[in-house]
């Protein structure tokens, strides 16, 4: 399988959100995005932008589902936002029935994706967030599957509609 990666450094929360918004506009349904990174590294900020790109209503309060575990939002496509931070491996993870969400055709965003038990997720886009400074975040997008490689190529060329804050990036394709 080819590895397609896109590395981005954002200079502000607004730029991180704009990156999420650009990706949200590209989604067509059925995508799985696996987010990884420390607390405060920008995962939920990115999901705010993703929801905007999916046209989730402005009155929807997009928040981290740390305590509710799963939040669902309606927009141009349904968005399912999962947070596995407090979920134990095994039966507790199985009780979430994530495979049903993954097969439903909605956009699934899973924070703390690395904690996910194997549930047959072979194709997805992994997004790793790294805290660089108070304002700056480094994001690494990695495609697992052809569909996600195409999305990374499109994201690399996207107009991120940021005023002021900058996004700098590099792209890597390995055959």
ZILIN-V609911 format. One record per residue. N is the residue number from 1. RES is the residue in three letters. PHI is phi in whole degrees, -180 to 180 (999 if undefined). PSI is psi in whole degrees, -180 to 180 (999 if undefined). BURIAL is I if it has 16 or more other C-alpha atoms within 10 Angstrom, else O. Layout:
n:N res:RES phi:PHI psi:PSI burial:BURIAL
n:N res:RES phi:PHI psi:PSI burial:BURIAL
This chain:
n:1 res:UNK phi:999 psi:137 burial:O
n:2 res:UNK phi:-73 psi:146 burial:O
n:3 res:UNK phi:-106 psi:119 burial:O
n:4 res:UNK phi:-112 psi:124 burial:I
n:5 res:UNK phi:-128 psi:153 burial:I
n:6 res:UNK phi:-138 psi:120 burial:I
n:7 res:UNK phi:-108 psi:132 burial:I
n:8 res:UNK phi:-136 psi:141 burial:I
n:9 res:UNK phi:-120 psi:123 burial:I
n:10 res:UNK phi:-103 psi:148 burial:I
n:11 res:UNK phi:-99 psi:0 burial:I
n:12 res:UNK phi:-165 psi:163 burial:I
n:13 res:UNK phi:-59 psi:-36 burial:I
n:14 res:UNK phi:-62 psi:-39 burial:I
n:15 res:UNK phi:-70 psi:-37 burial:I
n:16 res:UNK phi:-64 psi:-43 burial:I
n:17 res:UNK phi:-65 psi:-40 burial:I
n:18 res:UNK phi:-63 psi:-36 burial:I
n:19 res:UNK phi:-65 psi:-44 burial:I
n:20 res:UNK phi:-62 psi:-41 burial:I
n:21 res:UNK phi:-63 psi:-43 burial:I
n:22 res:UNK phi:-62 psi:-43 burial:I
n:23 res:UNK phi:-67 psi:-42 burial:I
n:24 res:UNK phi:-57 psi:-36 burial:I
n:25 res:UNK phi:-67 psi:-24 burial:I
n:26 res:UNK phi:-85 psi:-20 burial:O
n:27 res:UNK phi:-70 psi:144 burial:I
n:28 res:UNK phi:-120 psi:-4 burial:O
n:29 res:UNK phi:111 psi:140 burial:I
n:30 res:UNK phi:88 psi:1 burial:I
n:31 res:UNK phi:-78 psi:149 burial:I
n:32 res:UNK phi:-121 psi:123 burial:I
n:33 res:UNK phi:-115 psi:121 burial:I
n:34 res:UNK phi:-103 psi:112 burial:I
n:35 res:UNK phi:-100 psi:135 burial:I
n:36 res:UNK phi:-135 psi:149 burial:I
n:37 res:UNK phi:152 psi:160 burial:I
n:38 res:UNK phi:-64 psi:164 burial:O
n:39 res:UNK phi:-57 psi:137 burial:O
n:40 res:UNK phi:79 psi:12 burial:O
n:41 res:UNK phi:-89 psi:-3 burial:I
n:42 res:UNK phi:112 psi:8 burial:I
n:43 res:UNK phi:-61 psi:-51 burial:I
n:44 res:UNK phi:-69 psi:-36 burial:I
n:45 res:UNK phi:-59 psi:-44 burial:I
n:46 res:UNK phi:-61 psi:-42 burial:I
n:47 res:UNK phi:-66 psi:-34 burial:I
n:48 res:UNK phi:-56 psi:-49 burial:I
n:49 res:UNK phi:-65 psi:-40 burial:I
n:50 res:UNK phi:-58 psi:-45 burial:I
n:51 res:UNK phi:-62 psi:-39 burial:I
n:52 res:UNK phi:-63 psi:-43 burial:I
n:53 res:UNK phi:-66 psi:-26 burial:I
n:54 res:UNK phi:-91 psi:4 burial:I
n:55 res:UNK phi:62 psi:36 burial:I
n:56 res:UNK phi:-68 psi:136 burial:I
n:57 res:UNK phi:-52 psi:143 burial:O
n:58 res:UNK phi:-61 psi:-23 burial:O
n:59 res:UNK phi:-84 psi:-7 burial:O
n:60 res:UNK phi:-77 psi:133 burial:O
n:61 res:UNK phi:-95 psi:95 burial:O
n:62 res:UNK phi:-79 psi:121 burial:I
n:63 res:UNK phi:-144 psi:163 burial:O
n:64 res:UNK phi:-68 psi:131 burial:I
n:65 res:UNK phi:-86 psi:40 burial:I
n:66 res:UNK phi:-57 psi:-39 burial:O
n:67 res:UNK phi:-100 psi:-28 burial:O
n:68 res:UNK phi:-88 psi:-17 burial:O
n:69 res:UNK phi:75 psi:-43 burial:I
n:70 res:UNK phi:-138 psi:126 burial:I
n:71 res:UNK phi:-117 psi:140 burial:O
n:72 res:UNK phi:-119 psi:137 burial:O
n:73 res:UNK phi:-130 psi:145 burial:I
n:74 res:UNK phi:-106 psi:135 burial:O
n:75 res:UNK phi:-155 psi:-147 burial:O
n:76 res:UNK phi:-56 psi:-36 burial:I
n:77 res:UNK phi:-132 psi:156 burial:I
n:78 res:UNK phi:-73 psi:137 burial:I
n:79 res:UNK phi:-116 psi:126 burial:I
n:80 res:UNK phi:-112 psi:120 burial:I
n:81 res:UNK phi:-112 psi:115 burial:I
n:82 res:UNK phi:-114 psi:141 burial:I
n:83 res:UNK phi:-126 psi:117 burial:I
n:84 res:UNK phi:-98 psi:10 burial:I
n:85 res:UNK phi:-55 psi:-42 burial:I
n:86 res:UNK phi:-102 psi:10 burial:O
n:87 res:UNK phi:-97 psi:129 burial:I
n:88 res:UNK phi:-82 psi:151 burial:O
n:89 res:UNK phi:-64 psi:160 burial:O
n:90 res:UNK phi:89 psi:-136 burial:O
n:91 res:UNK phi:-57 psi:-38 burial:O
n:92 res:UNK phi:-64 psi:-40 burial:O
n:93 res:UNK phi:-67 psi:-43 burial:I
n:94 res:UNK phi:-62 psi:-34 burial:O
n:95 res:UNK phi:-64 psi:-17 burial:O
n:96 res:UNK phi:-77 psi:-20 burial:O
n:97 res:UNK phi:53 psi:46 burial:O
n:98 res:UNK phi:-63 psi:-31 burial:I
n:99 res:UNK phi:-59 psi:-30 burial:O
n:100 res:UNK phi:-68 psi:-40 burial:O
n:101 res:UNK phi:-64 psi:-44 burial:I
n:102 res:UNK phi:-62 psi:-31 burial:I
n:103 res:UNK phi:-92 psi:-1 burial:O
n:104 res:UNK phi:-84 psi:-13 burial:O
n:105 res:UNK phi:91 psi:-3 burial:I
n:106 res:UNK phi:-83 psi:170 burial:I
n:107 res:UNK phi:-86 psi:123 burial:I
n:108 res:UNK phi:-111 psi:124 burial:I
n:109 res:UNK phi:-117 psi:122 burial:I
n:110 res:UNK phi:-118 psi:111 burial:I
n:111 res:UNK phi:-80 psi:145 burial:I
n:112 res:UNK phi:64 psi:42 burial:I
n:113 res:UNK phi:-56 psi:-31 burial:I
n:114 res:UNK phi:-63 psi:-15 burial:O
n:115 res:UNK phi:-88 psi:-6 burial:I
n:116 res:UNK phi:-68 psi:128 burial:I
n:117 res:UNK phi:-67 psi:155 burial:O
n:118 res:UNK phi:-63 psi:115 burial:O
n:119 res:UNK phi:-128 psi:31 burial:O
n:120 res:UNK phi:82 psi:20 burial:O
n:121 res:UNK phi:-86 psi:104 burial:O
n:122 res:UNK phi:-104 psi:-32 burial:O
n:123 res:UNK phi:-117 psi:128 burial:O
n:124 res:UNK phi:-168 psi:170 burial:I
n:125 res:UNK phi:-109 psi:121 burial:I
n:126 res:UNK phi:-91 psi:136 burial:I
n:127 res:UNK phi:-128 psi:117 burial:I
n:128 res:UNK phi:-105 psi:130 burial:I
n:129 res:UNK phi:-109 psi:135 burial:I
n:130 res:UNK phi:-132 psi:130 burial:I
n:131 res:UNK phi:-72 psi:123 burial:I
n:132 res:UNK phi:-103 psi:-47 burial:O
n:133 res:UNK phi:-156 psi:-176 burial:O
n:134 res:UNK phi:-50 psi:-41 burial:O
n:135 res:UNK phi:-105 psi:-29 burial:I
n:136 res:UNK phi:-91 psi:141 burial:I
n:137 res:UNK phi:-134 psi:141 burial:I
n:138 res:UNK phi:-105 psi:128 burial:I
n:139 res:UNK phi:-119 psi:140 burial:I
n:140 res:UNK phi:-124 psi:116 burial:I
n:141 res:UNK phi:-96 psi:129 burial:I
n:142 res:UNK phi:-129 psi:125 burial:I
n:143 res:UNK phi:-88 psi:133 burial:I
n:144 res:UNK phi:-121 psi:87 burial:I
n:145 res:UNK phi:123 psi:149 burial:I
n:146 res:UNK phi:-57 psi:-44 burial:O
n:147 res:UNK phi:-55 psi:-41 burial:O
n:148 res:UNK phi:-77 psi:-29 burial:I
n:149 res:UNK phi:-62 psi:-41 burial:I
n:150 res:UNK phi:-65 psi:-37 burial:O
n:151 res:UNK phi:-67 psi:-39 burial:I
n:152 res:UNK phi:-64 psi:-42 burial:I
n:153 res:UNK phi:-60 psi:-43 burial:I
n:154 res:UNK phi:-68 psi:-40 burial:O
n:155 res:UNK phi:-64 psi:-39 burial:I
n:156 res:UNK phi:-60 psi:-34 burial:I
n:157 res:UNK phi:-95 psi:2 burial:O
n:158 res:UNK phi:-73 psi:148 burial:O
n:159 res:UNK phi:-84 psi:114 burial:O
n:160 res:UNK phi:-85 psi:-1 burial:I
n:161 res:UNK phi:50 psi:50 burial:O
n:162 res:UNK phi:-106 psi:139 burial:O
n:163 res:UNK phi:-108 psi:111 burial:O
n:164 res:UNK phi:98 psi:-75 burial:O
n:165 res:UNK phi:-61 psi:143 burial:I
n:166 res:UNK phi:-107 psi:154 burial:I
n:167 res:UNK phi:-124 psi:122 burial:I
n:168 res:UNK phi:-112 psi:145 burial:O
n:169 res:UNK phi:-149 psi:163 burial:O
n:170 res:UNK phi:-141 psi:156 burial:O
n:171 res:UNK phi:-128 psi:143 burial:O
n:172 res:UNK phi:-134 psi:131 burial:O
n:173 res:UNK phi:-122 psi:124 burial:O
n:174 res:UNK phi:-114 psi:133 burial:O
n:175 res:UNK phi:-92 psi:999 burial:O
